[in-house]
Amino acid sequence: MLREDIIRNIGRDDVIKMHEDAHEKVRGIAEEAVKCIKEKKVKTKFALGWGIQQLEDPWNSVLVRALYDEMYDMLDLNGKKELAFLARAYG
């Protein structure tokens, strides 16, 4: 089923709510991952991998995207560059 069909079938408000819920679920994980990056304990790649492993469903693309978005918002410029590179490299 195409993404547009999914949005039409469940409604735009439901999709927005689903994304907001995903951001709420991952915010704590993102904060911990970014804290470790800023304290120079781990590199961005490992922090993102750890964060994905902490998700209740690591195969849920909505949760993974929400984690990426939350981490991106919290990082400084160099961290944002590394995270963007990882997103392009690993898809």
C-alpha positions as protocol buffer text, in pm:
chain_id: "A"
residue {
  index: 1
  type: MET
  ca { x: 0 y: 0 z: 0 }
}
residue {
  index: 2
  type: LEU
  ca { x: 138 y: 338 z: -91 }
}
residue {
  index: 3
  type: ARG
  ca { x: 204 y: 598 z: 176 }
}
residue {
  index: 4
  type: GLU
  ca { x: -65 y: 828 z: 32 }
}
residue {
  index: 5
  type: ASP
  ca { x: -320 y: 545 z: 51 }
}
residue {
  index: 6
  type: ILE
  ca { x: -231 y: 483 z: 414 }
}
residue {
  index: 7
  type: ILE
  ca { x: -276 y: 851 z: 497 }
}
residue {
  index: 8
  type: ARG
  ca { x: -611 y: 859 z: 317 }
}
residue {
  index: 9
  type: ASN
  ca { x: -732 y: 543 z: 492 }
}
residue {
  index: 10
  type: ILE
  ca { x: -644 y: 637 z: 850 }
}
residue {
  index: 11
  type: GLY
  ca { x: -674 y: 1013 z: 821 }
}
residue {
  index: 12
  type: ARG
  ca { x: -426 y: 1297 z: 841 }
}
residue {
  index: 13
  type: ASP
  ca { x: -501 y: 1374 z: 1207 }
}
residue {
  index: 14
  type: ASP
  ca { x: -428 y: 1013 z: 1301 }
}
residue {
  index: 15
  type: VAL
  ca { x: -93 y: 1027 z: 1121 }
}
residue {
  index: 16
  type: ILE
  ca { x: 1 y: 1350 z: 1299 }
}
residue {
  index: 17
  type: LYS
  ca { x: -98 y: 1199 z: 1635 }
}
residue {
  index: 18
  type: MET
  ca { x: 107 y: 885 z: 1559 }
}
residue {
  index: 19
  type: HIS
  ca { x: 417 y: 1098 z: 1490 }
}
residue {
  index: 20
  type: GLU
  ca { x: 365 y: 1309 z: 1805 }
}
residue {
  index: 21
  type: ASP
  ca { x: 331 y: 992 z: 2014 }
}
residue {
  index: 22
  type: ALA
  ca { x: 650 y: 853 z: 1862 }
}
residue {
  index: 23
  type: HIS
  ca { x: 841 y: 1169 z: 1954 }
}
residue {
  index: 24
  type: GLU
  ca { x: 715 y: 1144 z: 2313 }
}
residue {
  index: 25
  type: LYS
  ca { x: 826 y: 780 z: 2337 }
}
residue {
  index: 26
  type: VAL
  ca { x: 1180 y: 843 z: 2213 }
}
residue {
  index: 27
  type: ARG
  ca { x: 1259 y: 1177 z: 2377 }
}
residue {
  index: 28
  type: GLY
  ca { x: 1422 y: 1020 z: 2686 }
}
residue {
  index: 29
  type: ILE
  ca { x: 1630 y: 782 z: 2477 }
}
residue {
  index: 30
  type: ALA
  ca { x: 1744 y: 1069 z: 2255 }
}
residue {
  index: 31
  type: GLU
  ca { x: 1841 y: 1278 z: 2558 }
}
residue {
  index: 32
  type: GLU
  ca { x: 2056 y: 995 z: 2698 }
}
residue {
  index: 33
  type: ALA
  ca { x: 2223 y: 933 z: 2362 }
}
residue {
  index: 34
  type: VAL
  ca { x: 2301 y: 1302 z: 2306 }
}
residue {
  index: 35
  type: LYS
  ca { x: 2429 y: 1334 z: 2663 }
}
residue {
  index: 36
  type: CYS
  ca { x: 2681 y: 1056 z: 2595 }
}
residue {
  index: 37
  type: ILE
  ca { x: 2786 y: 1221 z: 2268 }
}
residue {
  index: 38
  type: LYS
  ca { x: 2837 y: 1560 z: 2433 }
}
residue {
  index: 39
  type: GLU
  ca { x: 3038 y: 1406 z: 2719 }
}
residue {
  index: 40
  type: LYS
  ca { x: 3261 y: 1243 z: 2455 }
}
residue {
  index: 41
  type: LYS
  ca { x: 3180 y: 895 z: 2586 }
}
residue {
  index: 42
  type: VAL
  ca { x: 3075 y: 760 z: 2246 }
}
residue {
  index: 43
  type: LYS
  ca { x: 3065 y: 865 z: 1883 }
}
residue {
  index: 44
  type: THR
  ca { x: 2741 y: 965 z: 1714 }
}
residue {
  index: 45
  type: LYS
  ca { x: 2721 y: 639 z: 1520 }
}
residue {
  index: 46
  type: PHE
  ca { x: 2729 y: 429 z: 1836 }
}
residue {
  index: 47
  type: ALA
  ca { x: 2487 y: 654 z: 2023 }
}
residue {
  index: 48
  type: LEU
  ca { x: 2235 y: 630 z: 1739 }
}
residue {
  index: 49
  type: GLY
  ca { x: 2276 y: 252 z: 1726 }
}
residue {
  index: 50
  type: TRP
  ca { x: 2228 y: 226 z: 2102 }
}
residue {
  index: 51
  type: GLY
  ca { x: 1919 y: 446 z: 2079 }
}
residue {
  index: 52
  type: ILE
  ca { x: 1765 y: 229 z: 1810 }
}
residue {
  index: 53
  type: GLN
  ca { x: 1830 y: -81 z: 2022 }
}
residue {
  index: 54
  type: GLN
  ca { x: 1648 y: 82 z: 2315 }
}
residue {
  index: 55
  type: LEU
  ca { x: 1328 y: 134 z: 2113 }
}
residue {
  index: 56
  type: GLU
  ca { x: 1036 y: -92 z: 2197 }
}
residue {
  index: 57
  type: ASP
  ca { x: 1024 y: -186 z: 1827 }
}
residue {
  index: 58
  type: PRO
  ca { x: 1356 y: -116 z: 1650 }
}
residue {
  index: 59
  type: TRP
  ca { x: 1200 y: -205 z: 1312 }
}
residue {
  index: 60
  type: ASN
  ca { x: 931 y: 64 z: 1343 }
}
residue {
  index: 61
  type: SER
  ca { x: 1040 y: 331 z: 1097 }
}
residue {
  index: 62
  type: VAL
  ca { x: 824 y: 597 z: 1264 }
}
residue {
  index: 63
  type: LEU
  ca { x: 1006 y: 548 z: 1596 }
}
residue {
  index: 64
  type: VAL
  ca { x: 1348 y: 540 z: 1431 }
}
residue {
  index: 65
  type: ARG
  ca { x: 1274 y: 861 z: 1241 }
}
residue {
  index: 66
  type: ALA
  ca { x: 1144 y: 1026 z: 1559 }
}
residue {
  index: 67
  type: LEU
  ca { x: 1464 y: 927 z: 1741 }
}
residue {
  index: 68
  type: TYR
  ca { x: 1673 y: 1074 z: 1460 }
}
residue {
  index: 69
  type: ASP
  ca { x: 1470 y: 1397 z: 1464 }
}
residue {
  index: 70
  type: GLU
  ca { x: 1494 y: 1434 z: 1842 }
}
residue {
  index: 71
  type: MET
  ca { x: 1869 y: 1371 z: 1843 }
}
residue {
  index: 72
  type: TYR
  ca { x: 1921 y: 1610 z: 1551 }
}
residue {
  index: 73
  type: ASP
  ca { x: 1740 y: 1889 z: 1736 }
}
residue {
  index: 74
  type: MET
  ca { x: 1958 y: 1842 z: 2046 }
}
residue {
  index: 75
  type: LEU
  ca { x: 2302 y: 1819 z: 1881 }
}
residue {
  index: 76
  type: ASP
  ca { x: 2547 y: 2094 z: 1793 }
}
residue {
  index: 77
  type: LEU
  ca { x: 2651 y: 2160 z: 1432 }
}
residue {
  index: 78
  type: ASN
  ca { x: 2921 y: 1890 z: 1413 }
}
residue {
  index: 79
  type: GLY
  ca { x: 2690 y: 1632 z: 1568 }
}
residue {
  index: 80
  type: LYS
  ca { x: 2417 y: 1726 z: 1322 }
}
residue {
  index: 81
  type: LYS
  ca { x: 2660 y: 1678 z: 1033 }
}
residue {
  index: 82
  type: GLU
  ca { x: 2759 y: 1331 z: 1158 }
}
residue {
  index: 83
  type: LEU
  ca { x: 2397 y: 1230 z: 1213 }
}
residue {
  index: 84
  type: ALA
  ca { x: 2296 y: 1353 z: 867 }
}
residue {
  index: 85
  type: PHE
  ca { x: 2586 y: 1157 z: 714 }
}
residue {
  index: 86
  type: LEU
  ca { x: 2472 y: 842 z: 893 }
}
residue {
  index: 87
  type: ALA
  ca { x: 2117 y: 889 z: 769 }
}
residue {
  index: 88
  type: ARG
  ca { x: 2239 y: 921 z: 410 }
}
residue {
  index: 89
  type: ALA
  ca { x: 2489 y: 637 z: 437 }
}
residue {
  index: 90
  type: TYR
  ca { x: 2266 y: 381 z: 608 }
}
residue {
  index: 91
  type: GLY
  ca { x: 1933 y: 498 z: 486 }
}
